[in-house]
Each structure stands twice: as C-alpha cells, then as structure tokens.
Amino acid sequence: MRSTDRLVMLLLLLACIMIAGMLTTSWRVVLYPYLVVIGVIILLGVGTRRSRDSVLMWMGIGVPLGYLAFYLWLEVAMQGDGGASTNLVAGVVPTTAIYFFAIWPFGLVVGGLYALFHNRIMSDDVIDEPHNRSVARGDQALGDRA
C-alpha cells in the first residue's frame, strides 16, 4: 500500500472520529483529530517530495504537534479558573492571551511557511516532467506545430 493511500485512510479514520465527536457533542473529540488532519493534508499536499525533503516531512509532523501543544497548554490554563481570572496578560485573561498571542500567530506562520515551501515544490514538479522541460526551454509542443 502506497503512503498516499495510508494517509487518505488516516483522513477517513480521523473524519469518523470527528463525526462521533459531533454526534456526542464533545468538542474535544472534534478539535484534536482536526489538528492531526492539518498535518495529514500538508503531507498530502507536498506529494512525493515528502520522502526526499526532510524539511517538508517535519513540517507535516511538526505543525500538528505544535497545535496540539498550544491547545493542551490552553486546556491546562482553563483547568484552574475557566477564563474567569482577574489576572490579565496584555489586557486579556490568560486563556484568551494564549489563543491570541500563541495559537493564532502560529497559524499565520504555518500558512506562510507552507506557501513558501509549496511554491518551491510545485515549480520543481512542473519542470521535472519531460514535456514541461521542453516548454521551459522554449520548444514548441508537438500539437502546436502546424
């Protein structure tokens, strides 16, 4: 079984877990598998390059681990007072500060890094195909010659 097939099967399993969480109205059972889905989709997006480029492989693994760490930190912060704290961090309660100053910027950085790396990958994939190599050199395609 190819690695892409295994990743798609993992997506199906995670979707089933999230549906079970929706049916039982447990937001944690919906959220945490979704964070893993982000990494699986990144790995699917980089295609066959994930086995050759360790940076891309670790991006697909590191992003969900980063999100899980931030959300677990948020869970620990909510255990104590549930957001009713009178202590403020940059003018907001600690749980909101974790979301606004850690989780949200992390998503922006991840999106930017993915765009940076994925643009490089896609341009390599397009030029690697034999037909596109001739087009990149300026040769005409066979169908265009009349």
N, CA and C of each residue as an Amber inpcrd file, in Angstrom:
protein
   438
   0.8440000  -1.1770000   0.0000000   0.0000000   0.0000000   0.0000000
   0.8880000   1.2390000   0.0000000   0.5850000   2.1620000  -0.8820000
   1.3660000   3.3910000  -1.0020000   1.1390000   4.3030000   0.1960000
   2.0980000   5.1750000   0.4420000   1.9870000   6.0870000   1.5860000
   0.8110000   7.0470000   1.4090000   0.5120000   7.4260000   0.1710000
  -0.6340000   8.3080000  -0.0690000  -1.9250000   7.6110000   0.3210000
  -2.0300000   6.3220000   0.0010000  -3.2250000   5.5600000   0.3780000
  -3.3700000   5.4900000   1.8950000  -2.2560000   5.2970000   2.5770000
  -2.3090000   5.2410000   4.0460000  -2.7370000   6.5870000   4.6340000
  -2.2460000   7.6750000   4.0450000  -2.6400000   8.9970000   4.5380000
  -4.1310000   9.2600000   4.3040000  -4.6430000   8.8470000   3.1600000
  -6.0740000   9.0320000   2.8890000  -6.9060000   8.1690000   3.8350000
  -6.4400000   6.9550000   4.1120000  -7.1600000   6.1120000   5.0850000
  -7.1320000   6.7430000   6.4740000  -6.0090000   7.3600000   6.8290000
  -5.9230000   8.0680000   8.1100000  -6.9110000   9.2340000   8.1490000
  -7.0460000   9.9540000   7.0250000  -8.0410000  11.0300000   6.9570000
  -9.4450000  10.4970000   7.1830000  -9.7580000   9.3520000   6.5880000
 -11.0790000   8.7450000   6.7760000 -11.2980000   8.3790000   8.2390000
 -10.3030000   7.7840000   8.8580000 -10.4140000   7.4170000  10.2720000
 -10.6160000   8.6550000  11.1460000  -9.8370000   9.6980000  10.8870000
  -9.9770000  10.9290000  11.6660000 -11.3320000  11.5850000  11.4430000
 -11.8390000  11.5290000  10.2140000 -13.1700000  12.0830000   9.9340000
 -14.2400000  11.3050000  10.6930000 -14.1040000   9.9930000  10.7670000
 -15.0710000   9.1810000  11.5250000 -15.0240000   9.5160000  13.0140000
 -13.8220000   9.7210000  13.5420000 -13.6900000  10.1030000  14.9570000
 -14.3450000  11.4660000  15.1910000 -14.1170000  12.4110000  14.2590000
 -14.7180000  13.7390000  14.4180000 -16.2400000  13.6760000  14.3180000
 -16.7680000  12.8480000  13.4360000 -18.2320000  12.6900000  13.3380000
 -18.7830000  12.1120000  14.6340000 -18.0770000  11.1350000  15.2130000
 -18.5060000  10.5910000  16.5010000 -18.5010000  11.6860000  17.5690000
 -17.5170000  12.5610000  17.5430000 -17.4680000  13.6780000  18.4930000
 -18.6120000  14.6480000  18.2770000 -18.9870000  14.8670000  17.0130000
 -20.1130000  15.7600000  16.7240000 -21.4210000  15.1530000  17.2160000
 -21.5560000  13.8500000  17.0410000 -22.7890000  13.1910000  17.4760000
 -22.9000000  13.1310000  18.9990000 -21.7700000  13.0670000  19.6760000
 -21.7860000  13.0340000  21.1400000 -21.6180000  14.4250000  21.7500000
 -21.5660000  15.4440000  20.9120000 -21.3890000  16.8540000  21.3030000
 -20.1690000  17.0720000  22.2060000 -19.0770000  16.4310000  21.8360000
 -17.8180000  16.6110000  22.5540000 -16.8640000  17.3870000  21.6660000
 -16.6330000  18.6450000  21.9820000 -15.8120000  19.4780000  21.1170000
 -14.3610000  19.0300000  21.0830000 -13.8980000  18.4200000  22.1550000
 -12.5100000  17.9610000  22.1770000 -12.2830000  16.8050000  21.2020000
 -13.2860000  15.9440000  21.0520000 -13.1760000  14.8210000  20.1240000
 -13.2530000  15.3100000  18.6770000 -13.7440000  16.5050000  18.4650000
 -13.7560000  17.0960000  17.1280000 -12.4620000  17.8780000  16.8940000
 -12.0190000  18.6450000  17.8690000 -10.8740000  19.5360000  17.6900000
  -9.5510000  18.7970000  17.5310000  -9.2440000  17.8780000  18.4380000
  -7.9180000  17.2720000  18.4280000  -7.6530000  16.4090000  17.1960000
  -8.6020000  15.6080000  16.7120000  -8.3320000  14.9250000  15.4310000
  -8.1820000  15.9050000  14.2750000  -8.8990000  17.0200000  14.3330000
  -8.7870000  18.0130000  13.2680000  -7.3690000  18.5860000  13.1950000
  -6.7230000  18.7510000  14.3300000  -5.3590000  19.2570000  14.3370000
  -4.4100000  18.2760000  13.6420000  -4.6810000  16.9830000  13.7810000
  -3.8810000  15.9760000  13.0790000  -4.2140000  15.9930000  11.5920000
  -5.4790000  16.2660000  11.2490000  -5.8880000  16.3480000   9.8430000
  -5.0800000  17.4270000   9.1240000  -4.7850000  18.5280000   9.8000000
  -3.9840000  19.6000000   9.1900000  -2.6300000  19.0570000   8.7390000
  -1.9760000  18.2940000   9.5940000  -0.6800000  17.7180000   9.2360000
  -0.7810000  16.7060000   8.1150000  -1.8320000  15.8870000   8.1270000
  -2.0090000  14.8950000   7.0640000  -2.2270000  15.5950000   5.7240000
  -3.0020000  16.6580000   5.7300000  -3.2480000  17.3880000   4.4860000
  -1.9660000  18.0610000   3.9920000  -1.1390000  18.5650000   4.8950000
   0.1500000  19.1250000   4.4860000   1.0030000  18.0400000   3.8400000
   1.0390000  16.8520000   4.4470000   1.8210000  15.7560000   3.8730000
   1.2820000  15.3330000   2.5160000  -0.0290000  15.3200000   2.3560000
  -0.6000000  15.0090000   1.0460000  -0.2830000  16.1010000   0.0350000
  -0.2680000  17.3490000   0.4910000  -0.0070000  18.4660000  -0.4000000
   1.4060000  18.4880000  -0.9490000   2.3760000  18.0270000  -0.1810000
   3.7420000  18.0390000  -0.6740000   4.0380000  16.8430000  -1.5560000
   3.1160000  15.9000000  -1.6090000   3.2220000  14.7890000  -2.5490000
   4.4240000  13.9070000  -2.3190000   5.0440000  13.4870000  -3.4240000
   6.1560000  12.5410000  -3.3430000   7.4150000  13.1800000  -2.7740000
   7.4470000  14.4890000  -2.6750000   8.6320000  15.1720000  -2.1480000
   8.8210000  14.9390000  -0.6570000   7.7690000  14.4780000   0.0340000
   7.8860000  14.3190000   1.4840000   8.9250000  13.2800000   1.8620000
   9.1570000  12.2920000   1.0010000  10.1510000  11.2710000   1.3380000
  11.5710000  11.7340000   1.0150000  11.7190000  12.7430000   0.1510000
  13.0440000  13.2030000  -0.2530000  13.4980000  14.4430000   0.4990000
  12.5700000  15.2390000   0.9910000  12.9250000  16.5020000   1.6480000
  12.4910000  16.4310000   3.1070000  13.4420000  16.3200000   4.0100000
  13.1090000  16.1400000   5.4270000  12.4230000  17.3620000   6.0210000
  12.6910000  18.5590000   5.4750000  12.0350000  19.7710000   5.9890000
  10.5230000  19.6650000   5.7790000  10.1200000  19.1960000   4.6160000
   8.6900000  19.0640000   4.3240000   8.0460000  17.9930000   5.1850000
   8.7650000  16.8950000   5.3840000   8.2390000  15.8180000   6.2290000
   8.0510000  16.3200000   7.6560000   9.0280000  17.0480000   8.1680000
   8.9260000  17.5410000   9.5380000   7.9130000  18.6660000   9.6640000
   7.6610000  19.3860000   8.5810000   6.6150000  20.4100000   8.6250000
   5.2510000  19.7420000   8.7890000   5.0390000  18.6500000   8.0600000
   3.7810000  17.9240000   8.1910000   3.5950000  17.2710000   9.5420000
   4.6930000  16.9460000  10.1970000   4.6220000  16.3450000  11.5340000
   4.6330000  17.4210000  12.6160000   5.4470000  18.4500000  12.4300000
   5.6230000  19.4790000  13.4550000   4.4360000  20.4050000  13.6310000
   3.7230000  20.6830000  12.5380000   2.5740000  21.6000000  12.6320000
   1.4970000  21.0450000  13.5640000   1.0330000  19.8020000  13.3650000
   0.0210000  19.3150000  14.3060000   0.5570000  19.1640000  15.7260000
   1.8400000  18.8170000  15.8610000   2.4030000  18.7270000  17.2150000
   2.4330000  20.0950000  17.8820000   2.7590000  21.1320000  17.1200000
   2.7330000  22.4890000  17.6610000   1.3320000  22.9000000  18.0790000
   0.3610000  22.6280000  17.2010000  -1.0250000  22.9470000  17.5450000
  -1.4820000  22.1650000  18.7690000  -1.1600000  20.8760000  18.8230000
  -1.5540000  20.0770000  19.9900000  -0.9280000  20.6240000  21.2680000
   0.3270000  21.0340000  21.1990000   0.9910000  21.6010000  22.3820000
   0.3030000  22.8890000  22.8310000  -0.0200000  23.7700000  21.8740000
  -0.6900000  25.0210000  22.2330000  -2.0720000  24.7720000  22.8200000
  -2.8290000  23.8640000  22.2210000  -4.1770000  23.5970000  22.7430000
  -4.1420000  22.8680000  24.0730000  -3.1470000  22.0080000  24.2830000
  -3.0160000  21.3840000  25.6050000  -2.6250000  22.4210000  26.6480000
  -1.7900000  23.3750000  26.2670000  -1.4450000  24.4900000  27.1620000
  -2.7050000  25.2710000  27.4980000  -3.5460000  25.4970000  26.5180000
  -4.8120000  26.1870000  26.7390000  -5.7220000  25.3870000  27.6790000
  -5.7380000  24.0550000  27.4930000  -6.5310000  23.1910000  28.3890000
  -6.0490000  23.3120000  29.8330000  -4.7430000  23.3030000  30.0250000
  -4.1830000  23.4100000  31.3800000  -4.5190000  24.7770000  31.9690000
  -4.4410000  25.8210000  31.1700000  -4.7650000  27.1660000  31.6650000
  -6.2430000  27.2790000  32.0220000  -7.1080000  26.5800000  31.2960000
  -8.5530000  26.6440000  31.5760000  -8.9380000  25.8110000  32.7900000
  -8.1100000  24.8480000  33.1740000  -8.4370000  23.9990000  34.3120000
  -8.5430000  24.7830000  35.6110000  -7.6510000  25.7400000  35.7900000
  -7.6140000  26.4740000  37.0550000  -8.8230000  27.3380000  37.2950000
  -9.1570000  28.2310000  36.3520000 -10.2390000  29.1720000  36.6080000
 -11.2660000  29.2460000  35.4890000 -11.0280000  28.5740000  34.3960000
 -12.0150000  28.5610000  33.3190000 -12.2020000  29.8940000  32.6150000
 -11.2400000  30.7750000  32.6700000 -11.3340000  32.0590000  31.9830000
 -11.9200000  33.1720000  32.8240000 -12.2160000  32.9100000  34.0870000
 -12.8000000  33.9260000  34.9560000 -11.7350000  34.6130000  35.8090000
 -10.5080000  34.5550000  35.3730000  -9.4050000  35.1090000  36.1370000
  -9.4340000  36.6350000  36.1150000  -8.9820000  37.2270000  37.2010000
  -8.8370000  38.6890000  37.2420000  -7.4240000  39.0990000  36.8430000
  -6.5310000  38.1110000  36.7280000  -5.1750000  38.3960000  36.2350000
  -5.2530000  38.6470000  34.7380000  -4.5060000  39.6310000  34.2780000
  -4.5390000  39.9600000  32.8620000  -3.1590000  39.8210000  32.2450000
  -3.1380000  39.3660000  31.0040000  -1.9090000  39.2920000  30.2150000
  -2.1610000  40.1410000  28.9770000  -1.4600000  41.2420000  28.8680000
  -1.6400000  42.1820000  27.7470000  -3.0930000  42.6330000  27.6270000
  -3.7500000  42.7800000  28.7420000  -5.1120000  43.3090000  28.7610000
  -6.2210000  42.2850000  28.6000000  -5.8950000  41.0080000  28.4740000
  -6.9160000  39.9700000  28.3360000  -6.6400000  38.8580000  29.3430000
  -7.6430000  38.0210000  29.5850000  -7.4600000  36.9110000  30.5190000
  -6.4480000  35.9290000  29.9220000  -5.7750000  35.1340000  30.7530000
  -4.7000000  34.2630000  30.2570000  -5.1180000  33.2960000  29.1440000
  -6.3100000  32.7240000  29.2300000  -6.7190000  31.7740000  28.1820000
  -6.8880000  32.4650000  26.8330000  -7.4400000  33.6630000  26.8460000
  -7.5790000  34.4200000  25.6010000  -6.2150000  34.8520000  25.0930000
  -5.3080000  35.1910000  26.0070000  -3.9530000  35.5740000  25.6050000
  -3.2490000  34.4120000  24.9110000  -3.4180000  33.1990000  25.4250000
  -2.8050000  32.0330000  24.7800000  -3.3390000  31.8980000  23.3580000
  -4.6290000  32.0720000  23.1930000  -5.2040000  31.9460000  21.8540000
  -4.7310000  33.0620000  20.9280000  -4.8320000  34.3110000  21.3820000
  -4.4850000  35.4440000  20.5190000  -2.9900000  35.5950000  20.2520000
  -2.1570000  35.2680000  21.2400000  -0.7290000  35.5270000  21.1070000
   0.1000000  34.2870000  20.8000000  -0.4890000  33.1010000  20.8220000
   0.2600000  31.8750000  20.5090000  -0.3920000  31.0900000  19.3740000
  -1.6410000  30.7040000  19.5480000  -2.2850000  29.8210000  18.5690000
  -2.5600000  30.5460000  17.2550000  -3.1130000  31.7070000  17.3150000
  -3.4740000  32.4410000  16.1010000  -2.2350000  32.8250000  15.2810000
  -1.1890000  33.4230000  15.8680000   0.0110000  33.7180000  15.0700000
   0.6890000  32.4630000  14.5300000   0.6280000  31.3620000  15.2810000
   1.2020000  30.1080000  14.7990000   0.5420000  29.6960000  13.4860000
  -0.7760000  29.8710000  13.3970000  -1.4890000  29.5580000  12.1540000
  -1.0460000  30.4390000  11.0000000  -0.7860000  31.7010000  11.2700000
  -0.3140000  32.6000000  10.2170000   1.0870000  32.2190000   9.7430000
   1.9520000  31.8710000  10.6790000   3.3140000  31.4650000  10.3200000
   3.2860000  30.1620000   9.5270000   2.4660000  29.2130000   9.9550000
   2.3610000  27.9340000   9.2520000   1.8680000  28.1560000   7.8210000
   0.8600000  28.9940000   7.6620000   0.3530000  29.2760000   6.3160000
   1.4180000  29.9020000   5.4270000   2.1820000  30.8270000   5.9750000
   3.2550000  31.4570000   5.2080000   4.3650000  30.4850000   4.8450000
   4.7690000  29.6460000   5.7990000   5.8070000  28.6530000   5.5060000
   5.3400000  27.6430000   4.4760000   4.0910000  27.2060000   4.5990000
   3.5520000  26.2530000   3.6320000   3.5370000  26.8720000   2.2400000
   3.1110000  28.1190000   2.1400000   3.0930000  28.7820000   0.8340000
   4.5040000  28.9160000   0.2720000   5.4620000  29.2410000   1.1120000
   6.8440000  29.3850000   0.6650000   7.3930000  28.0600000   0.1510000
   7.2410000  26.9970000   0.9430000   7.7770000  25.6970000   0.5440000
   6.9750000  25.0730000  -0.5830000   5.6670000  25.2130000  -0.5530000
   4.8370000  24.5760000  -1.5730000   5.0510000  25.2250000  -2.9280000
   5.2760000  26.5170000  -2.9790000   5.5690000  27.1890000  -4.2430000
   6.8500000  26.6220000  -4.8520000   7.8590000  26.4050000  -4.0190000
   9.1170000  25.8290000  -4.4970000   8.9130000  24.4060000  -4.9930000
   8.1060000  23.6430000  -4.2860000   7.8580000  22.2530000  -4.6690000
   7.0940000  22.1770000  -5.9770000   6.0660000  22.9740000  -6.0960000
   5.2430000  22.9150000  -7.3030000   6.0310000  23.3590000  -8.5230000
   6.8970000  24.3480000  -8.3970000   7.6790000  24.7740000  -9.5470000
   8.6690000  23.6770000  -9.9410000   9.2090000  22.9180000  -8.9720000
  10.0880000  21.7980000  -9.2940000   9.3200000  20.6830000  -9.9860000
   8.1160000  20.3760000  -9.5130000   7.3220000  19.3070000 -10.1040000
   6.9460000  19.6320000 -11.5380000   6.6240000  20.8760000 -11.8200000
   6.2040000  21.2510000 -13.1640000   7.3600000  21.1300000 -14.1370000
   8.5540000  21.5280000 -13.7290000   9.7010000  21.4910000 -14.6370000
  10.2680000  20.0800000 -14.7570000  10.0540000  19.2120000 -13.7550000
  10.5950000  17.8600000 -13.8010000   9.9400000  16.9800000 -14.8600000
   8.7240000  17.2840000 -15.2820000   8.0650000  16.4520000 -16.2850000
   8.7130000  16.7110000 -17.6410000   8.9400000  15.6550000 -18.4630000
   9.6520000  15.8190000 -19.7280000   9.0000000  16.8360000 -20.6670000
   7.6850000  16.8070000 -20.7900000   7.0030000  17.7410000 -21.6820000
   7.2210000  19.1800000 -21.2160000   7.1220000  19.3890000 -19.9310000
   7.2560000  20.7390000 -19.4000000   8.7010000  21.2320000 -19.4560000
   9.6760000  20.3150000 -19.4490000  11.0620000  20.7130000 -19.5820000
  11.2970000  21.3450000 -20.9510000  10.6770000  20.7610000 -21.9900000
  10.8470000  21.3180000 -23.3300000  10.1290000  22.6610000 -23.4480000
   8.9910000  22.8020000 -22.7900000   8.2700000  24.0690000 -22.8050000
   9.0690000  25.1280000 -22.0660000   9.7100000  24.7500000 -20.9610000
  10.5090000  25.6970000 -20.1870000  11.7130000  26.1820000 -20.9970000
  12.2480000  25.3080000 -21.8910000  13.3670000  25.7130000 -22.7410000
  12.9130000  26.5910000 -23.8990000  11.6080000  26.6140000 -24.1820000
  11.1140000  27.4220000 -25.2810000  10.7250000  26.6160000 -26.5000000
  10.8860000  25.2760000 -26.4380000  10.4600000  24.4480000 -27.5600000
   8.9500000  24.4560000 -27.6590000   8.4570000  24.2630000 -28.8540000
   7.0140000  24.1940000 -29.0310000   6.5570000  22.7640000 -28.7760000
   5.3420000  22.6280000 -28.2640000   4.7600000  21.3030000 -28.0880000
   4.4150000  20.7400000 -29.4510000   4.3600000  19.4190000 -29.5810000
   4.0660000  18.7750000 -30.8670000   2.7390000  19.2280000 -31.4540000
   1.7560000  19.4210000 -30.6160000   0.4400000  19.7970000 -31.1040000
   0.3900000  21.2170000 -31.6310000   1.3460000  22.0770000 -31.2310000
   1.3250000  23.4640000 -31.6580000   1.9710000  23.6760000 -33.0190000
   2.7280000  22.6880000 -33.4850000   3.3940000  22.8250000 -34.7880000
   2.4080000  22.5280000 -35.8940000   2.2530000  23.4490000 -36.8080000
   1.2950000  23.2140000 -37.8930000   1.9270000  23.4220000 -39.2340000
